[in-house]
Amino acid sequence: MLKVEDIFTHMPVLETRRLVLRPLSLDDAQDMYDYARDPLVSRYVPWEVHRGIEDTFAYLNTVVEDQLAGRVSSWAVVSKAEDKMVGTAGYVWWQPEHQKAEIGYVLARSLWGQGLISEAAKTIVDFGFTRMELNRIEARCFEENIASARVMEHCGMTFEGRFRDYLRVKGAFCTFRFYSILRREWEEKL
Ligand SMILES: CC(C)(COP(=O)(O)OP(=O)(O)OC[C@H]1O[C@@H](n2cnc3c(N)ncnc32)[C@H](O)[C@@H]1OP(=O)(O)O)[C@@H](O)C(=O)NCCC(=O)NCCS
């Protein structure tokens, strides 16, 4: 078993019923660009729509740097049915000293509403409690992003409150909803 601090230098492949979660690579650029160029996909995220595949390569280069440095990074979400990389899901930050981390996720629009990201996110939450020794896992979304809030609820997270005008994103102040699940709550559900 890897030491907890080495987990993201040797990011494991995870599997769910309909998905494979594996490390991202530069080879994912075209599949990622196919969804990241869609303005509805980037509507409620801090990053801008990808205007060309160079934007996707620039992002993936930062991911590869994070992987090489052993920092947290998202998994590529691969649909078994389509045999295609269709999104990302994983940890966006991790504070081992506080045993807490935050998850985030994105999926190609054609696949929304089938429960795929809830399936991925539950597995990533399980990974956080079993492998990363987390005590608290957080997630947050723009107040208008009902689908994302539902994913958090499907993971067993509790709504903790709304932070008004929390971030200025794409020129507008945005209110966020915060959710979390604690280790003891996750253990109760086992
Ligand atoms: C958020 C996102 C990842 C969800 O992925 P998904 O695989 O479609 O999510 P799931 O199917 O697992 O769950 C979505 C839930 O939201 C519900 N939902 C979706 N849109 C909704 C809406 N406009 N109003 C009410 N409910 C909605 C679905 O019915 C489903 O709930 P249910 O299972 O109780 O029926 C996807 O919509 C996405 O990629 N959005 C753009 C990127 C993004 O916003 N990421 C999150 C940043 S915080």
The ligand as an SDF file (V2000), in Angstrom:
LIG
                    3D

 48 50  0  0  0  0  0  0  0  0999 V2000
  -22.8370   19.1240  -12.8300 C   0  0  0  0  0  0  0  0  0  0  0  0
  -22.6360   17.9320  -13.7630 C   0  0  0  0  0  0  0  0  0  0  0  0
  -21.1960   17.4330  -13.6280 C   0  0  0  0  0  0  0  0  0  0  0  0
  -23.5970   16.8130  -13.3440 C   0  0  0  0  0  0  0  0  0  0  0  0
  -23.2820   15.6500  -14.0940 O   0  0  0  0  0  0  0  0  0  0  0  0
  -24.4160   14.5300  -14.3730 P   0  0  0  0  0  0  0  0  0  0  0  0
  -23.7430   13.2450  -14.6710 O   0  0  0  0  0  0  0  0  0  0  0  0
  -25.3820   15.0620  -15.3540 O   0  0  0  0  0  0  0  0  0  0  0  0
  -25.1070   14.4520  -12.9290 O   0  0  0  0  0  0  0  0  0  0  0  0
  -26.0710   13.3050  -12.4300 P   0  0  0  0  0  0  0  0  0  0  0  0
  -26.8840   12.7820  -13.5690 O   0  0  0  0  0  0  0  0  0  0  0  0
  -25.2610   12.3400  -11.6310 O   0  0  0  0  0  0  0  0  0  0  0  0
  -26.9950   14.1200  -11.4250 O   0  0  0  0  0  0  0  0  0  0  0  0
  -27.6100   15.3210  -11.8430 C   0  0  0  0  0  0  0  0  0  0  0  0
  -28.8570   15.5650  -11.0250 C   0  0  0  0  0  0  0  0  0  0  0  0
  -29.2870   16.9050  -11.2040 O   0  0  0  0  0  0  0  0  0  0  0  0
  -30.6020   16.9080  -11.7320 C   0  0  0  0  0  0  0  0  0  0  0  0
  -30.6910   18.0840  -12.5880 N   0  0  0  0  0  0  0  0  0  0  0  0
  -29.9510   18.3740  -13.6610 C   0  0  0  0  0  0  0  0  0  0  0  0
  -30.2940   19.5800  -14.1520 N   0  0  0  0  0  0  0  0  0  0  0  0
  -31.2830   20.0530  -13.3360 C   0  0  0  0  0  0  0  0  0  0  0  0
  -32.0560   21.2270  -13.3060 C   0  0  0  0  0  0  0  0  0  0  0  0
  -31.8630   22.1810  -14.2000 N   0  0  0  0  0  0  0  0  0  0  0  0
  -32.9890   21.3420  -12.3430 N   0  0  0  0  0  0  0  0  0  0  0  0
  -33.1770   20.3800  -11.4280 C   0  0  0  0  0  0  0  0  0  0  0  0
  -32.4490   19.2400  -11.3930 N   0  0  0  0  0  0  0  0  0  0  0  0
  -31.5220   19.0880  -12.3500 C   0  0  0  0  0  0  0  0  0  0  0  0
  -30.7410   15.5820  -12.4230 C   0  0  0  0  0  0  0  0  0  0  0  0
  -32.0990   15.2100  -12.5540 O   0  0  0  0  0  0  0  0  0  0  0  0
  -29.9980   14.6960  -11.4260 C   0  0  0  0  0  0  0  0  0  0  0  0
  -30.7370   14.5350  -10.2380 O   0  0  0  0  0  0  0  0  0  0  0  0
  -31.5030   13.1780   -9.8800 P   0  0  0  0  0  0  0  0  0  0  0  0
  -30.4900   12.0840  -10.0190 O   0  0  0  0  0  0  0  0  0  0  0  0
  -31.9540   13.3640   -8.4870 O   0  0  0  0  0  0  0  0  0  0  0  0
  -32.6100   13.0790  -10.8850 O   0  0  0  0  0  0  0  0  0  0  0  0
  -22.9140   18.3040  -15.2510 C   0  0  0  0  0  0  0  0  0  0  0  0
  -24.1670   18.8800  -15.3140 O   0  0  0  0  0  0  0  0  0  0  0  0
  -21.8620   19.2600  -15.8070 C   0  0  0  0  0  0  0  0  0  0  0  0
  -20.8240   18.8500  -16.3050 O   0  0  0  0  0  0  0  0  0  0  0  0
  -22.1170   20.5810  -15.7290 N   0  0  0  0  0  0  0  0  0  0  0  0
  -21.1630   21.5770  -16.2420 C   0  0  0  0  0  0  0  0  0  0  0  0
  -19.8920   21.6570  -15.3820 C   0  0  0  0  0  0  0  0  0  0  0  0
  -20.2370   21.9720  -13.9380 C   0  0  0  0  0  0  0  0  0  0  0  0
  -21.1030   22.7740  -13.6650 O   0  0  0  0  0  0  0  0  0  0  0  0
  -19.5310   21.3080  -13.0020 N   0  0  0  0  0  0  0  0  0  0  0  0
  -19.7300   21.4930  -11.5870 C   0  0  0  0  0  0  0  0  0  0  0  0
  -19.0510   22.7000  -11.0770 C   0  0  0  0  0  0  0  0  0  0  0  0
  -19.4320   22.9210   -9.3400 S   0  0  0  0  0  0  0  0  0  0  0  0
  1  2  1  0
  2  3  1  0
  2  4  1  0
  2 36  1  0
  4  5  1  0
  5  6  1  0
  6  7  2  0
  6  8  1  0
  6  9  1  0
  9 10  1  0
 10 11  2  0
 10 12  1  0
 10 13  1  0
 13 14  1  0
 14 15  1  0
 15 16  1  0
 15 30  1  0
 16 17  1  0
 17 18  1  0
 17 28  1  0
 18 19  1  0
 18 27  1  0
 19 20  2  0
 20 21  1  0
 21 22  1  0
 21 27  2  0
 22 23  1  0
 22 24  2  0
 24 25  1  0
 25 26  2  0
 26 27  1  0
 28 29  1  0
 28 30  1  0
 30 31  1  0
 31 32  1  0
 32 33  2  0
 32 34  1  0
 32 35  1  0
 36 37  1  0
 36 38  1  0
 38 39  2  0
 38 40  1  0
 40 41  1  0
 41 42  1  0
 42 43  1  0
 43 44  2  0
 43 45  1  0
 45 46  1  0
 46 47  1  0
 47 48  1  0
M  END
$$$$
